[in-house]
Amino acid sequence: MVEIRNCSFCGDAIEPGTGKMFVRKDGSIYYFCSTKCQNNFRLGRAARRVPWTQAGRKALGKE
């Protein structure tokens, strides 16, 4: 059975065989569905402040 993972930045489901996995030196693992999410994470942006993410929609009261 193939695992369906969630994007560490936006929270969307990642289809098997797609996306990227990023492993920090301390061993923490992050999964990204797109380069857009990966670059926003790298820039240090908080997902709750970005309106198109699930955390951002929740913070704005849309969900």
C-alpha positions as CSV (number, residue, x, y, z in Angstrom):
1,M,0.0,0.0,0.0
2,V,1.4,3.4,-1.0
3,E,1.3,6.1,1.6
4,I,-0.4,9.4,0.7
5,R,1.5,12.2,2.4
6,N,0.5,15.8,3.1
7,C,2.5,18.8,2.1
8,S,4.4,20.3,5.0
9,F,3.6,23.8,3.9
10,C,0.2,24.0,2.3
11,G,-1.3,20.8,3.8
12,D,-2.6,19.4,0.4
13,A,-2.3,15.7,-0.3
14,I,0.7,14.6,-2.4
15,E,0.0,11.9,-5.0
16,P,2.4,8.9,-4.9
17,G,5.4,9.4,-7.2
18,T,5.2,13.2,-7.1
19,G,6.5,15.9,-4.8
20,K,9.8,16.4,-3.0
21,M,11.2,15.2,0.3
22,F,13.6,17.5,2.3
23,V,15.6,16.1,5.2
24,R,17.3,18.6,7.5
25,K,20.6,17.8,9.3
26,D,18.8,17.2,12.5
27,G,16.8,14.4,10.9
28,S,13.4,16.2,10.5
29,I,11.6,15.4,7.3
30,Y,9.5,17.8,5.2
31,Y,7.4,16.9,2.2
32,F,6.5,19.5,-0.5
33,C,3.9,19.1,-3.3
34,S,5.4,21.8,-5.5
35,T,8.3,24.2,-5.9
36,K,6.0,27.0,-4.8
37,C,5.6,25.4,-1.4
38,Q,9.3,24.5,-1.1
39,N,10.4,28.1,-1.9
40,N,7.9,29.7,0.5
41,F,9.2,27.3,3.3
42,R,12.8,28.1,2.4
43,L,12.0,31.9,2.6
44,G,10.8,31.4,6.2
45,R,7.1,32.3,5.5
46,A,4.5,31.1,8.0
47,A,1.8,29.0,6.3
48,R,-0.9,30.6,8.5
49,R,-0.1,34.0,6.9
50,V,-0.4,32.8,3.4
51,P,-4.1,32.8,2.3
52,W,-4.0,29.9,-0.2
53,T,-2.7,27.3,2.4
54,Q,-5.1,25.3,4.6
55,A,-3.6,26.9,7.7
56,G,-4.0,30.4,6.2
57,R,-7.7,29.7,5.3
58,K,-8.3,28.5,8.8
59,A,-6.6,31.6,10.3
60,L,-8.8,33.8,8.1
61,G,-12.0,32.0,9.2
62,K,-12.7,30.6,5.7
63,E,-12.7,27.0,6.9
